[in-house]
């Protein structure tokens, strides 16, 4: 797997004259050359709008490449049809689309969990103000895990949708999506999975899990920024109302006697308003091709080795508390921890920035997951948060060693 480092240009550059050790992959994964080249190809050789309303060659080529990316994405996540792949600008917009488009007239209860990212919590929280819905949040345990038994207790025939965090951006824990879908759908509820953290580390199969809606962002896998993917099962999506409308979402607009009559397109076009991120879509298609070449199975197996090594190193430190240090059969290489001594996590980040040889990229704070940090015993209002190191397949044991050398030195300073 060490050979793939050559595919990522920034890993072979100096940052501020220092070697980059990139441990912020839960935020965004770096971009391989093939994706960068595909994006540049669009702007250099095409640059036109896609669509069926043009006949000139660079427009037709743009449309062809974008639809090829849609088919690649369908195969990549195991969807039944390419029409179930909807382009958005990120996972947050995908979740907002579902929150704003659901029919709450017969079922008005939404179930979420306290281990969720704000991007899953807030779109449904906003619906309380607009519509008469009830929001039920399931509390996670001390490891940030959600119990299936708790879900069974609260899901009922009034539940419109259950929102699941497939993998945590704080603890790295992966939930059993298939089981949660079975429990929810047994009561007639739809399921939306925020799989933003899952897709870059594990093979995703939407049919196997039987999930109704699933969202992730392209940049979480090493694709372009500004592109989101929403999977919408056809039978679940047909009752969604339109969220963002305009050009590209309609078949016809008739004007007669000072009134409009609109006939909207079918899925996915009716959810893809306006000019699309053509370069991003084309770049994402190239990313899927790249990941299939490397092999998600290879990525997963190598990251298991990295995870075990990281957990072994951190478990030897006395002054560190790790959130969910279990080396589960399936987990992400994402690790959040706090220092036992009353020191701000930002102090450690500043310390890393001042080191002469290595430029460490880590994340500190609450990682857009305040409720989860509160459940883990931290008060963000007092500035409390966690230090997060998140890995990907281009990271190495050597980099982990350098990180723990830096952490050990910092702990020596504050003792």
C-alpha positions in Angstrom: 0.0 0.0 0.0 3.0 2.4 0.5 3.1 2.7 -3.3 -0.1 4.7 -3.4 1.6 7.6 -1.7 3.1 8.4 -5.1 -0.4 9.0 -6.4 -1.0 12.0 -4.1 1.0 15.0 -5.2 0.8 16.9 -1.9 2.4 14.1 0.0 5.5 14.5 -2.0 5.8 18.3 -1.4 7.2 20.3 1.5 4.7 22.4 3.5 6.4 25.4 5.1 9.7 23.6 4.5 8.5 20.6 6.4 7.2 17.1 5.7 3.4 16.8 5.7 1.9 14.2 8.0 -1.8 14.3 7.2 -3.9 12.9 10.0 -7.2 14.9 9.1 -8.7 12.4 6.8 -12.1 12.3 8.6 -12.4 15.9 7.5 -11.2 15.4 3.9 -9.1 12.9 2.1 -6.3 14.2 -0.2 -6.7 14.1 -3.9 -4.9 11.6 -6.2 -3.4 12.7 -9.5 -6.0 11.0 -11.6 -8.8 13.1 -10.0 -6.9 16.3 -10.4 -6.2 15.5 -14.1 -9.8 14.7 -14.7 -10.9 18.0 -13.3 -8.3 19.9 -15.3 -9.4 18.0 -18.4 -12.9 19.4 -18.1 -11.7 23.0 -17.7 -9.0 22.7 -20.4 -10.8 20.7 -23.1 -14.5 21.1 -22.4 -15.8 23.9 -20.1 -19.3 23.7 -21.6 -22.7 23.0 -20.1 -24.1 19.5 -20.3 -27.7 18.7 -21.2 -29.9 17.4 -23.9 -30.6 20.9 -25.3 -27.3 21.2 -27.2 -25.8 19.4 -30.1 -22.3 20.7 -30.2 -19.5 18.3 -29.4 -18.0 19.6 -26.2 -21.4 19.8 -24.6 -22.3 16.3 -25.6 -18.9 15.1 -24.3 -19.6 16.8 -20.9 -23.0 15.2 -20.7 -21.6 11.8 -21.6 -18.8 11.9 -19.0 -21.2 13.1 -16.3 -23.7 10.3 -17.0 -20.8 7.8 -17.1 -19.9 9.0 -13.6 -23.5 8.4 -12.5 -23.3 4.8 -13.7 -20.0 4.3 -12.0 -21.4 5.6 -8.8 -24.4 3.3 -9.1 -22.1 0.3 -9.4 -19.8 1.6 -6.7 -22.5 1.7 -4.0 -24.5 -1.2 -5.3 -27.6 0.7 -6.3 -30.3 -0.9 -8.5 -30.5 2.0 -11.0 -28.4 5.0 -12.1 -31.5 7.2 -11.6 -31.2 6.6 -7.9 -28.0 8.6 -7.8 -28.7 12.3 -7.2 -25.9 15.0 -7.4 -25.9 17.6 -4.7 -23.2 20.0 -3.5 -22.4 18.0 -0.3 -23.8 15.5 2.1 -25.3 18.4 4.1 -27.4 19.5 1.2 -28.4 15.9 0.6 -29.7 15.6 4.1 -31.5 18.9 3.9 -33.1 17.8 0.7 -34.6 14.8 2.5 -35.6 16.8 5.6 -37.4 19.4 3.5 -39.0 17.0 1.1 -40.5 14.3 3.3 -44.2 14.0 3.7 -45.0 14.5 7.4 -48.8 14.4 7.0 -49.4 10.8 8.1 -46.2 10.2 10.1 -44.6 13.1 12.0 -41.9 11.6 14.2 -38.2 11.7 13.4 -35.7 9.6 15.3 -32.0 10.6 15.4 -29.1 9.9 17.8 -26.9 12.0 20.0 -23.7 10.6 18.3 -24.7 12.3 15.0 -22.9 15.1 13.2 -24.6 18.5 13.3 -25.4 18.1 9.6 -27.7 15.2 10.4 -29.3 16.8 13.5 -29.9 20.4 12.4 -31.9 20.0 9.2 -34.6 18.0 11.1 -34.4 20.3 14.1 -35.3 23.2 11.7 -38.4 21.2 10.6 -39.8 21.6 14.1 -40.2 25.3 13.5 -41.9 24.8 10.1 -44.0 21.7 10.5 -45.7 19.8 13.3 -43.1 17.1 13.7 -41.7 15.4 16.8 -38.0 14.9 17.1 -36.8 12.0 19.3 -33.0 11.8 20.0 -31.6 8.5 21.3 -28.8 8.8 23.8 -25.6 6.9 23.0 -23.6 5.0 25.6 -20.2 6.0 27.1 -18.4 4.7 23.9 -20.7 6.7 21.6 -22.6 3.6 20.5 -26.3 3.5 19.8 -28.2 0.4 21.1 -30.6 -1.4 18.7 -32.8 -2.1 21.8 -33.2 1.6 22.4 -34.3 2.1 18.8 -36.8 -0.7 19.1 -38.3 1.1 22.1 -38.9 4.4 20.3 -39.7 3.6 16.7 -43.4 3.2 16.1 -46.2 3.6 13.4 -45.9 7.4 13.8 -42.2 7.4 12.8 -41.6 8.9 9.4 -37.8 8.5 9.3 -34.9 7.2 11.3 -31.5 9.0 10.7 -28.5 6.8 11.2 -24.8 7.9 11.6 -23.2 5.0 9.7 -19.7 5.7 11.2 -18.7 8.3 13.7 -16.4 11.1 12.8 -15.3 11.2 16.4 -14.8 7.7 17.7 -14.5 5.8 14.4 -17.2 3.3 15.5 -19.3 1.7 12.7 -23.0 1.0 13.3 -24.9 -2.0 12.0 -26.9 -0.2 9.3 -28.7 -3.3 8.1 -30.0 -4.1 11.5 -31.2 -0.6 12.1 -32.9 -0.6 8.7 -34.7 -3.9 9.6 -35.9 -2.5 13.0 -37.1 0.8 11.5 -38.7 -0.6 8.3 -40.6 -3.2 10.3 -42.6 -0.3 11.7 -43.0 1.3 8.2 -40.4 4.0 8.8 -37.9 5.2 6.2 -34.1 5.2 6.9 -31.6 7.9 6.0 -27.9 6.9 6.5 -25.2 9.6 6.8 -22.4 7.4 5.4 -20.0 10.3 4.9 -17.4 8.6 7.2 -18.1 5.0 6.1 -17.6 5.1 2.3 -13.9 5.9 2.2 -12.9 2.9 4.4 -15.4 0.1 3.6 -17.3 -1.4 0.7 -20.8 0.1 0.6 -23.8 -1.9 -0.6 -27.1 0.0 -0.4 -29.2 -3.0 -1.6 -27.7 -5.4 0.9 -28.5 -2.9 3.7 -31.9 -2.1 2.2 -31.4 1.6 3.2 -33.9 4.1 1.7 -31.7 7.2 1.5 -28.0 7.5 1.9 -25.7 10.6 1.8 -22.0 11.2 1.5 -19.6 13.8 0.0 -17.1 13.2 -2.8 -14.2 14.9 -0.9 -14.5 12.3 1.9 -13.2 9.7 -0.5 -10.5 11.8 -2.1 -12.8 13.3 -4.7 -13.5 17.0 -5.5 -15.0 19.4 -3.0 -18.5 20.8 -3.7 -20.0 17.5 -4.8 -22.4 15.4 -2.8 -24.0 12.1 -3.6 -27.6 11.2 -2.4 -28.8 7.7 -3.0 -32.6 7.6 -3.1 -34.4 4.3 -3.5 -36.9 4.8 -6.3 -39.9 3.6 -4.3 -38.9 5.8 -1.3 -38.2 8.9 -3.4 -41.4 9.0 -5.4 -43.3 10.7 -2.5 -40.7 13.4 -1.9 -41.7 16.9 -2.7 -39.4 19.2 -4.7 -36.8 21.1 -2.6 -34.7 23.3 -4.8 -36.2 23.9 -8.2 -35.4 25.8 -11.4 -33.6 25.1 -14.6 -32.9 21.4 -15.4 -35.7 20.2 -13.1 -38.6 20.5 -15.5 -40.0 18.9 -18.6 -42.3 21.9 -19.5 -43.4 25.2 -18.1 -46.6 26.6 -19.7 -47.8 30.2 -19.3 -51.4 30.9 -19.9 -53.9 33.5 -18.6 -51.3 35.0 -16.2 -50.5 31.6 -14.5 -47.9 28.9 -14.7 -48.3 25.2 -15.2 -45.2 23.1 -14.5 -44.4 19.5 -15.4 -41.3 18.4 -13.4 -38.8 15.9 -14.6 -38.4 12.4 -13.2 -35.7 11.4 -10.6 -32.9 12.3 -10.6 -33.2 15.4 -12.7 -36.1 16.9 -10.6 -33.7 17.1 -7.7 -30.7 18.6 -9.6 -31.6 22.2 -10.1 -29.4 24.6 -12.0 -26.0 24.2 -13.6 -24.1 21.2 -12.0 -20.6 20.8 -10.8 -19.5 19.1 -14.1 -15.8 19.1 -13.3 -16.5 17.6 -9.9 -18.8 14.9 -11.3 -16.2 14.0 -13.9 -13.5 14.0 -11.3 -15.6 11.7 -9.0 -16.1 9.2 -11.8 -12.3 9.0 -12.1 -12.0 8.6 -8.3 -14.3 5.6 -8.4 -12.1 4.1 -11.1 -9.0 4.8 -9.0 -10.5 3.3 -5.8 -11.6 0.2 -7.6 -8.1 -0.2 -9.0 -6.5 0.1 -5.5 -9.3 -2.1 -4.1 -11.5 -1.1 -1.1 -10.8 -4.5 0.4 -7.0 -3.7 0.3 -7.7 -0.3 1.9 -9.8 -1.8 4.6 -7.2 -4.5 5.5 -4.3 -2.1 5.6 -6.2 0.3 7.7 -7.0 -2.5 10.2 -3.2 -2.8 10.7 -2.8 1.0 11.1 -5.7 1.1 13.6 -4.3 -1.8 15.7 -0.9 -0.1 15.7 -2.3 3.3 16.7 -4.4 1.9 19.5 -1.4 -0.1 20.8 0.7 3.1 20.9 -1.9 5.3 22.6 -2.9 2.6 25.2 0.7 2.9 26.5 0.2 6.5 27.5 -1.1 7.2 31.0 -2.2 10.8 30.6 -4.6 10.2 27.7 -8.2 9.1 27.6 -9.4 7.6 24.3 -13.0 7.6 23.2 -13.8 4.1 22.3 -10.5 2.3 22.2 -12.0 -1.0 21.1 -10.4 -2.5 18.1 -13.6 -3.8 16.6 -13.8 -6.1 13.6 -15.1 -3.2 11.6 -14.1 0.4 12.6 -12.7 3.5 11.0 -9.1 4.5 11.6 -10.4 7.6 13.4 -9.3 8.3 17.0 -10.4 11.1 19.3 -8.9 11.5 22.8 -8.4 14.0 25.5 -5.6 14.8 27.9 -6.2 14.0 31.6 -4.4 17.2 32.6 -6.5 20.4 32.3 -5.0 21.5 29.0 -6.8 22.8 25.9 -6.5 20.5 22.9 -5.7 23.6 20.9 -2.5 24.0 22.9 -1.3 20.6 21.6 -2.2 21.7 18.1 -0.2 24.9 18.5 2.7 22.8 19.8 2.7 20.6 16.7 2.7 23.6 14.4 5.9 24.8 16.0 7.9 21.6 15.5 10.7 22.1 13.0 10.7 18.9 10.8 7.1 17.8 10.4 3.8 19.6 9.5 1.1 17.6 11.4 -2.4 18.0 10.2 -4.8 17.0 13.0 -8.2 18.4 14.2 -9.1 19.7 17.6 -12.5 20.8 19.1 -15.8 19.0 19.0 -15.8 18.1 15.3 -19.3 19.4 14.6 -20.6 16.8 17.2 -21.3 18.8 20.4 -24.0 16.4 21.7 -21.7 13.5 21.4 -18.9 15.3 23.3 -21.4 16.2 26.0 -22.3 12.5 26.2 -18.6 11.7 26.5 -18.4 14.0 29.5 -17.1 17.2 28.0 -18.4 20.8 28.3 -17.6 22.6 25.1 -18.8 25.9 26.6 -15.7 25.7 28.8 -13.5 25.1 25.8 -13.3 21.4 26.3 -12.9 19.2 23.3 -10.9 16.4 21.8 -7.8 15.8 19.7 -8.6 13.8 16.6 -6.2 11.9 14.5 -7.8 10.2 11.5 -5.9 8.0 9.0 -6.2 6.7 5.5 -4.4 4.1 3.4 -1.6 6.4 2.4 -0.5 6.9 6.1 2.2 4.7 7.6 3.4 3.3 10.9 6.4 5.6 10.6 4.1 8.6 10.7 2.2 7.2 13.6 5.6 6.8 15.5 6.4 10.5 14.7 3.0 11.6 16.0 3.4 9.7 19.3 6.9 11.1 19.7 5.5 14.6 19.5 2.6 13.7 21.8 4.9 12.2 24.4 7.1 15.3 24.3 4.1 17.5 24.8 2.9 15.4 27.8 6.4 15.7 29.3 6.2 19.5 29.0 2.8 19.8 30.8 3.4 17.3 33.6 
